Amino acid sequence: MKKTFSYLSNYKKIIALIFLLVFIQALSQLFLPTLMGDIVDNGVVTGNITYIWKIGFVMLFVTLVGALVTVLSSYFTAHVATGFSRDLRSVIFKHVSKFTLNEFDEVGTASLITRTTNDVNQIQRATIMILRMALMAPFMLVGGLIMALSKDAKLSMTILIVIPFLVGIIYLILKKAMPLFKAVQIRLDRLNRVFRENLTGMSVIRAFTREPSERERLKNANFSLMDVSIRVNRIMAIISPAMMLFMNLTIVFVIWFGGFRIEAGNMEIGDLMAFIQYVMLIMSALVMASMIFVIIPRATVSANRIRDVLELEPVQIPQGNVTLESTQGEVKFENVTFNYPGAEEASLANISFISKKGETTAIIGGTGSGKTTLINLIPRFYEATSGEIYINGVNIKETKLEDLRNQIGLVPQKAMIFSGTVFENISYGKPNATLEEVKHAAEIAQVSEFIESLEEGYNTHLEQGGANLSGGQKQRLSIARALVRQPEIYLFDDSFSALDYQTDAKLHQKLEEETKDSTIIIVGQRVSSVKSADQILVLDKGIIVGKGTHNELIKDNKVYQEIVDSQFDEGELV
């Protein structure tokens, strides 16, 4: 909580003003019972109507002042809490944006979303409670005790006897509830993950008629969250009735003993009425404290989860100041090995090859052979465990990440479409791209005809994730996004899998013309997509088991021959 609330430092002046307003509000509430007792003893009992009107106007003024400062404190509290949550979300997003893929794999996307939304909301609610009630409660408690003692010290003993019992009850309840608050957030993560998987994978679920099992999985996650939430609420529900019970019992005892003291002439009726009001204020302060103790443990769990994200240091990617020359785009791997964290075996082992400017290097292999992993090492999404990677003769560790990635046009395995227009999605690769450049990239990517058939053309709005596009359309838009950038190095990670053979052939022909001065590295599943490459790397279990042209590999590489045979009948592909 201390680390999380350190981001409130920008609101010091407003918080100081809230302290002052809450203090004035507490004083107004503490002053009213005394005025009421004074009216009874010196006005009602004596029949002094003038005095009643006089003190009545004073009470009205105090009430109006209290109401005004209450409104102002509520306004400024809301301003601080919402601004603080906004800043906290920004800090989390800025920190998460520095994560490598390792950190995303460690925390999980669903959990990061929950922490940025639900957990921050819990902190926001706690901030409001702390600024309002956590300040008001001690003022009311201490002030109420002082005023009660000033009215009748002996009668105040009833309050001092009750308070330890109330504190003990609150402590026991919170001790039981604290572990459950953490369980609530963990199960909320799980529910969000199931929701996310169901919504993003709906087509697969329907294709395999897995709706019943997914509904059951969601039901289990939902009921699991409901179960622990009910257990928490059952425990926390004890606080309010327990507080009210003790409050009413205390008032009964006060009236009972107070009656004896009035009868004995040791106390005035007005003082007893004021004393009862102070008892109610003290008990109200304890109720407020109990409410704070309800929200703070849950907020503490959320704060710890946010702290875990903020303290999760991303793998430090060493950078240098060497500038990459744009006159060539040679990529060189030299004995590169890579292990995923916690993996027993290397995903890539002793990878060495050179991809020269104006040449196309294709990578092919079975599922899990390390093709995508190899591609991800070039823009440094992951760091090689050992070995070196060079671009234009410069070790990529000696360059700035921004400089390195500006040299690369990446088309990922899963086409990512952002909500926005077609133009905005293609120009994402080059923010200052003109309409002519975007149209040219779309034409090469074989998607211009489709775009122009749309009613609004390049201004057509696309749904998040390209929900209103086919797989092939999304892939071609993703390819156009890389092409409009005109980088020195193109990385195509299985980017043609959703295209029909005719479109694939046309696209490759156009690509060869457009990228003849660039370095191209293609990860492919289809032999037809890689057969024209200047060199083909055959991967098997993270090891290069073949290197050469299509004609060379088909003659003497067993793994490549098996891939070809699995896709074509004998003699069909030459």
Secondary structure, DSSP 8 states (H G I E B T S, - for coil): -HHHHGGGGGGHHHHHHHHHHHHHHHHHHHHHHHHHHHHIIIIITTT-HHHHHHHHHHHHHHHHHHHHHHHHHHHHHHHHHHHHHHHHHHHHHHHHTT--HHHHHHH-HHHHHHIIIIIHHHHHHHHHHIIIIIHHHHHHHHHHHHHHHHH-TTTTHHHHHHHHHHHHHHHHHHHHHHHHHHHHHHHHHHHHHHHHHHHHTHHHHHHTT-HHHHHHHHHHHHHHHHHHHHHHHHHHTTHHHHHHHHHHHHHHHHHHHHHHHHHTTSS-HHHHHHHHHHHHHHHHHHHHHHHHHHHHHHHHHHHHHHHHHHT----------B---TT---EEEEEEEE--TT-SS-SEEEEEEEE-TT-EEEEEESTTSSHHHHHHHTTTSS--SEEEEEETTEEGGGB-HHHHHHTEEEE-SS----SEEHHHHHGGGSTT--HHHHHHHHHHTT-HHHHHHSTTGGG-EE-GGGTTS-HHHHHHHHHHHHHTT--SEEEEESTTTTS-HHHHHHHHHHHHHHTTTSEEEEE-S-HHHHTTSSEEEEEETTEEEEEE-HHHHHHH-HHHHHHHHHHS-TTT--
